[in-house]
Amino acid sequence: MMQKLHGWIMPEEDARNLMNLINEKLQSLRLDQRHHDALLKLSAMLEDDLIEPMDALVTP
């Protein structure tokens, strides 16, 4: 089985703050579809990293 490698690490507090900012931006009426989709993907990535168990992280 191939292990998931993380290319970057963000402190949990920073990730949660960024997710809040993304959610605020997603509520904007002036957001085009391309940016909306990109922000949704980024938010999903951050959320996945936050719920992933710490023992599954691979350290370099």
C-alpha distances in whole Angstrom, upper triangle without the diagonal:
4,6,10,13,16,19,21,22,25,27,27,31,31,28,30,33,32,30,34,35,33,34,38,38,36,39,41,43,43,40,39,36,34,34,34,30,29,30,28,25,26,27,23,21,23,23,19,19,22,21,17,17,18,16,13,14,13,17,18
4,7,9,13,15,18,19,23,25,25,29,28,25,28,31,29,28,32,33,31,32,36,35,34,37,39,41,41,37,37,34,32,32,31,28,27,28,26,23,23,24,21,19,21,21,18,17,20,20,16,17,17,15,12,13,11,14,15
4,6,10,13,15,16,19,21,21,25,25,22,25,28,26,26,29,30,28,30,33,33,32,35,37,40,40,36,36,33,31,30,30,27,25,26,25,21,21,22,20,17,18,19,15,14,17,17,13,13,14,12,8,9,7,11,12
4,7,10,12,13,16,18,19,22,22,19,21,24,23,22,26,27,25,26,30,29,28,32,34,36,36,32,32,30,27,27,27,24,22,22,21,18,17,19,16,13,15,16,12,11,14,14,11,12,12,12,8,8,7,10,12
4,6,9,11,14,17,18,21,20,18,21,23,21,22,25,26,24,26,29,29,28,32,33,36,35,32,32,30,27,26,27,24,22,22,22,18,17,19,17,13,15,16,14,11,15,16,13,14,13,13,10,7,6,8,9
4,5,7,10,13,14,18,16,14,18,20,18,18,22,23,21,24,26,26,26,29,31,33,33,29,30,28,25,24,24,22,19,19,20,16,15,16,15,11,12,14,12,9,13,14,12,13,12,13,10,7,7,8,9
4,7,10,14,16,18,16,15,18,20,18,19,22,22,21,24,26,25,25,29,30,33,32,28,28,27,24,23,24,22,19,19,20,16,14,17,16,12,13,16,14,12,15,17,15,17,15,16,14,11,10,10,10
4,7,10,12,15,13,12,16,17,15,16,20,20,19,22,24,23,24,27,28,31,30,27,28,27,24,22,23,22,18,18,19,16,14,15,16,12,11,14,14,11,13,16,14,16,14,16,15,11,11,11,11
4,7,9,12,10,10,13,15,14,15,18,18,18,21,23,23,24,27,28,31,31,28,29,28,26,23,24,23,20,19,19,17,14,15,15,12,10,13,13,9,11,14,13,14,12,14,13,10,11,10,12
4,6,8,7,6,10,11,10,12,15,15,15,18,20,20,21,24,25,29,28,26,27,27,25,22,22,22,19,17,18,17,13,13,15,12,9,12,13,9,10,13,13,15,13,16,16,13,14,14,15
4,6,5,6,9,10,11,12,14,16,16,18,20,21,22,25,26,30,30,27,29,29,27,24,24,24,21,19,20,19,16,15,16,14,11,13,14,11,10,13,14,14,12,16,16,14,16,15,17
4,5,5,6,9,10,10,12,14,15,16,19,20,21,23,25,28,29,27,29,28,27,24,23,23,21,18,18,18,15,13,14,13,9,10,12,9,7,10,12,13,11,15,16,14,17,17,19
4,5,5,6,9,10,11,12,14,15,17,19,20,22,23,27,28,26,28,28,27,24,23,24,21,18,19,19,16,14,16,15,11,12,15,12,10,13,15,16,15,19,19,18,20,20,23
4,5,5,6,9,10,11,12,14,15,16,18,20,22,25,25,23,25,26,24,21,21,21,19,16,17,17,14,13,15,14,10,12,14,12,11,15,16,18,17,20,20,18,20,20,22
4,5,5,6,9,10,10,12,14,15,16,19,20,24,24,22,24,23,22,19,18,18,16,13,14,14,11,9,11,10,6,8,11,9,8,12,13,15,15,19,18,16,19,19,21
4,5,5,6,9,10,11,12,14,15,17,19,23,23,21,24,23,23,20,18,19,17,14,14,15,12,10,12,12,8,8,12,11,8,12,14,16,16,20,20,18,21,22,24
4,5,5,6,9,10,11,12,14,16,17,21,22,20,23,23,22,19,18,19,17,14,15,16,13,11,14,14,11,12,15,14,12,15,18,20,20,23,23,21,24,24,26
4,5,5,6,9,10,10,12,14,16,19,19,17,20,20,19,15,15,16,14,11,12,13,10,8,12,12,9,10,14,13,12,15,17,20,20,23,23,21,23,23,25
4,5,5,6,9,10,10,13,15,18,19,16,19,18,18,15,13,14,13,9,10,11,9,6,9,10,7,8,12,12,11,13,16,19,19,23,22,21,23,24,26
4,5,5,6,9,10,11,13,17,18,16,19,19,19,16,15,16,15,11,12,14,12,9,12,14,11,11,15,15,13,16,19,21,22,26,25,24,27,27,29
4,5,5,6,9,10,11,15,15,14,17,18,17,14,13,15,14,10,12,14,12,10,13,15,12,13,17,17,16,19,21,24,24,28,27,25,28,28,30
4,5,5,6,9,10,13,14,12,14,14,14,11,9,11,10,6,8,10,8,7,11,12,11,12,15,16,15,18,20,23,24,27,26,25,27,28,29
4,5,5,7,9,12,14,12,15,15,15,13,10,12,12,8,9,12,11,8,11,13,12,12,15,17,16,18,20,24,25,28,27,26,29,30,32
4,5,5,7,11,12,11,14,15,16,13,11,14,14,11,12,15,14,12,15,17,15,16,19,20,19,21,24,27,28,31,30,29,32,33,34
4,5,5,9,9,8,11,12,13,10,9,12,12,8,10,13,12,11,15,16,15,16,20,20,20,22,25,28,29,32,31,30,32,33,34
4,5,8,9,7,10,10,12,9,6,9,10,7,8,12,12,10,13,15,15,15,18,20,20,21,24,27,29,32,30,29,32,33,34
4,6,9,8,11,12,14,12,9,13,14,11,11,15,15,13,16,19,18,18,21,23,22,24,26,30,31,34,33,32,35,36,38
4,5,6,10,11,13,11,9,13,14,12,13,17,16,15,18,21,20,21,24,25,25,26,29,32,34,37,35,34,36,38,39
4,6,8,11,13,12,10,14,16,14,15,18,19,18,21,23,23,23,26,28,28,29,32,35,37,40,38,37,39,41,42
4,7,10,12,10,10,14,15,14,15,18,19,19,21,23,23,24,27,28,29,30,33,36,37,40,39,37,39,40,41
4,7,8,6,6,10,11,10,12,15,15,15,18,20,20,21,24,25,26,28,30,33,34,37,35,34,36,37,38
4,6,6,6,9,10,11,12,15,16,17,19,20,21,23,25,26,27,29,30,34,35,38,36,35,36,37,38
4,6,5,6,9,10,10,12,14,15,16,18,20,21,23,25,26,27,29,32,34,36,34,33,34,36,37
4,5,5,6,9,10,11,13,14,16,17,19,20,21,23,25,26,27,31,32,35,32,31,32,33,34
4,5,5,6,9,10,11,12,14,15,16,18,20,21,23,24,26,29,30,33,31,29,31,32,32
4,6,5,6,9,10,11,12,14,15,16,18,20,21,23,24,28,29,32,30,29,31,32,33
4,5,5,6,9,10,11,13,14,15,17,19,20,21,23,26,28,30,28,27,28,30,31
4,5,5,6,9,10,11,12,14,15,17,19,20,21,25,26,29,26,25,26,27,28
4,5,5,6,9,10,11,12,14,15,16,18,20,24,25,27,25,24,26,27,28
4,5,5,6,9,10,10,12,14,15,17,18,22,24,26,24,23,25,27,28
4,5,5,6,9,10,11,12,14,16,16,20,22,24,21,21,22,24,25
4,5,5,6,9,10,11,12,15,15,19,20,23,20,19,21,22,23
4,5,5,6,9,10,11,12,14,18,19,22,20,19,21,23,25
4,5,5,6,9,10,11,12,16,18,20,18,18,20,22,24
4,5,5,6,9,10,11,14,15,18,16,15,17,19,20
4,5,5,6,9,10,13,14,17,15,14,17,18,20
4,5,5,6,9,12,14,17,15,15,18,20,22
4,5,5,6,10,12,14,12,12,15,18,20
4,6,5,8,9,12,10,9,12,14,17
4,6,8,9,12,12,11,15,16,19
4,6,9,12,11,12,15,17,21
4,6,9,7,8,12,14,18
4,5,6,7,11,14,17
4,5,6,9,11,15
4,5,8,10,14
4,6,10,13
4,6,10
4,7
4
